């Protein structure tokens, strides 16, 4: 029973971690797909802040990327300048990129992390609550690397993890229950055999003690009626 409880509790936390990792993996795939979608609308004019280039990106972002879970989209230049944001007030801001972001611009790929909303570039994002930040590399038509970034509600990631957990938990719990059902009769049978063996050893011990007591009484009676009487007769004589 203790082992089953340990397995259930440990399995729950392990399964929850797996579900959360899978939800983050989905977010990583999503930002890459969204980045490829937006990349097709980027022109060289985005680097110089041309309104038409910004509007072209904004049309795609508003129609194809923003949703109830993705609340913010930004595109950064390699020197840390905001080339595009769905909130126009952020366009043109310069904040600098950290080491992980610079490495991603060089090597490509995607990264997902909990957003640190106390940073200066997230001043306008704080009203959204806790967010997941995901970014990937895209390129301009000339091949210049840009950082494409989306902010996703943290609750949507945890909700996805809960859905995966609910999907994975029943078969695992069913397997554990089946093992318990198979093992329970064997465990009961073994317990009964052990109990019978214990009772038999107790009975043998009780019989041994009783036989020892009978033998002591027999010897005492023999000595009292035999040798002791003869010694008493000699003493009287």
Secondary structure, DSSP 8 states (H G I E B T S, - for coil): -HHHHHHHHHHHHHHHHHHHHHHHHHHHHHHHHHHHHHHTT--GGGGGT-HHHHHHHHHHIIIII--SSEEEEEEE-TTSBEEEESSGGGTT-B----HHHHHHHHH--EEEEE--TTSGGGGGGGGG-SEEEEEEEEE-TT--EEEEEEEEEHHHHHHHHHHHHHHHHHHHHHHHHHHHHHHHHHHHHHHHHHHHHHHHHHHHHHHHHHHHHHHHHHHHHHIIIIIHHHHHHHHH-
